[in-house]
Amino acid sequence: MKYLDEFQNPELARRLLDDIRSTVTRPWALMEVCGGQTHTIIRHGIDQLLPDEVELIHGPGCPVCVTPLEVIDKALEIASRPDVIFCSFGDMLRVPGSDRDLFQVRSRGGDVRVVYSPLDALKIAQQNPDREVVFFGIGFETTAPPNAMTVHQARKLGIPNFSLLVSHVRVPPAIEAIMTSPSCRVQAFLAAGHVCSVMGMGEYPELADRFRVPIVVTGFEPLDILEGIRRTVRQLERGEHTVDNAYPRAVRSEGNPAAQAMLADVFEVTDRAWRGIGTIPASGWRLSERYRDYDAEYRFSVGGITTKEPAACRSGEVLQGLIKPHECAAFGTVCTPRTPLGATMVSSEGACAAYYLYRRLGTTPTPQEASPVV
């Protein structure tokens, strides 16, 4: 298949669903570890088309959603300073901090700009040598390499007024944290294809063996998701627990060596806090000592900020797969995209946003709301 619409073919979707139905004999709980996959699942009603024995659990796969509240507050503090131009991707501007968001900082006079690449922020720093320019570097292994490359370029070109506020996280330690939780029900994982396109699959076999769970690297279109589920269910039914690449058009087992080399040069592994979850050991990156001068947290001395999550927000339980978004009492009432309590309601990859956008309110969909896949 060569074109995107081929990965949404209704007839092929029916065949994959039939194969899953004919294979499954007992209940299984699978977790997708990517917010993009979650949105595909909810948008197309894939979870409702699957046999009752197959449950999909939404994991902490949204990079905006897992950015901790204290990092958001650090961003707000830096962005409010008159000598700073604060640059970010657009999906961070609505994420609520303790008492405001970046849109509100901008409305009060802060110079907050939406960019489409960290290199755009570096160019702004070159054009404004009398201002401090900060880029908000968040995300999983997918967005970390371009952010690392931008810091590398800033040092190489001698641009002293650029810095990075870092909140990068890593998927494998999150899988380990999920599997060691006493409340874990996950029996298999659909791994994020874009993460594996960068990092490869080398870290996953040890996890699959230790926890005896299949891990299937999966893409993002409806047929990708269904094929990943099909392969996962087959492994579960056979009692297997291997790492399988169901996204070979984008993922190689070794990943992208050039991107990995850039990460190793600029970043070092560190413990990271995940919003609503807590600190996971060795689950993130920070700038290495060689590049510490470009770390905005050190440059602006905002390391001591402490926060407390809103009591009504259960996004941490959503991110851990313990509840579905509509099972939160605040969902769609106190918490909406206009009045969000947490990032899961405003991020383009957030599970709460997907449930709200596609009217998944805990009721059976009408025929008009049924999946366009089949």
C-alpha positions, 0 to 999 in steps of 0.5 A: 500500500502506498497511499494514506487512504489505503490504511482506512480501507473498510473492507480490509478493516472488516477482515482484520476484525473478523480475524481478531474475533475468530482468534480471541477466546478469553478477555485480554487488556491491551494498552496503547502507549501513544496519544495519537493512537488513542485519537485514532481509536476513539475517532474511528470507534475501533474499541467499540468494533472489537469483540467484548473480550478485547479491552483497550486501555489508554496509556500515558502517551500524550507528551503534553499531558504528562508534562508536570504541573511544576514545569508548566509553572516554570514556563509561565514564570519565565514567559512573564519576564519582560526580557524574554521571548518565550517560544512553544508549539501551539498545543502547550498554550492552553495547558493550565498551570496553577493559576493561568496558562501561556495564552493568559500570559500573552494577553497580559503582555508577555511575548509568547510566540507559537513556532513550528520548529525549535529552529524557528526559535533559534532564528528569533534569538539571532534576530533579537540579540538583546532578548532572551529566547526560550523554547519549551522542549517537551515530548517523547523520544520523537521530538527530543532529537530536533530539540537536541540538534537546536541546542547543538546549533546554538552552541556551534554558532555562538548564540548566547541568548537561546535556551531550552526549558526541557521536559523530555520523557522516555517510553520504556521506563514508563512501561516498567512503571505501569507493569510494576504498579499494584493496580496494573491490568495491562497484559500487552502493549501497542508501542508507539511507532514514531518513538521506535522509528527514532530509538529502535526496538532494542529496549523492549525485548527485556521488558517483554521477557521480564513482564511476560507481555507482548509488545507490538510496534504499531502505526497510527492509521485505523488498519495499523491499529487493527493489525497491531491488535491482531498480532497482539491477540494472537501472541496472547492466545498462544502464550507468547511474549515477544516484540513484533514490528507491525510498522515496518514501513517506518520502523527499523530494529536499530532506529535512527543512529544519527538521531540517537547520537545527537541525543547522546551528545546533548542530553543525559538520562535523568529521573522525571516527574510525570503529571498525575503519575509521579517521578519515574526513575531514569524516565527522561532527559536533561541537558548534559553538563556540556550544554548546561548553559543552555538550560532555561531552568538554570539560567532563570533560577526556577528550579524551586517551584512546587505545585499541587494538582486540582483535587477534582482532576483525575487525569493522573488516573486516566494517564495510568489507564485506571479510568476512562475519561468519562468516568471522571465526575468533572468530565464535560461539566467542570472540565471542558476544552474551554475550562480545562482542569488538566492537559488531557482535556486540551492536548491534541493527543489527550484522551479526555480531549478525544472523548469530548471531541468525538462525543464519547460520553459513556453512552452508546453512539447513535448510527450517525456517530458510528465509525467511518472505518466500516 
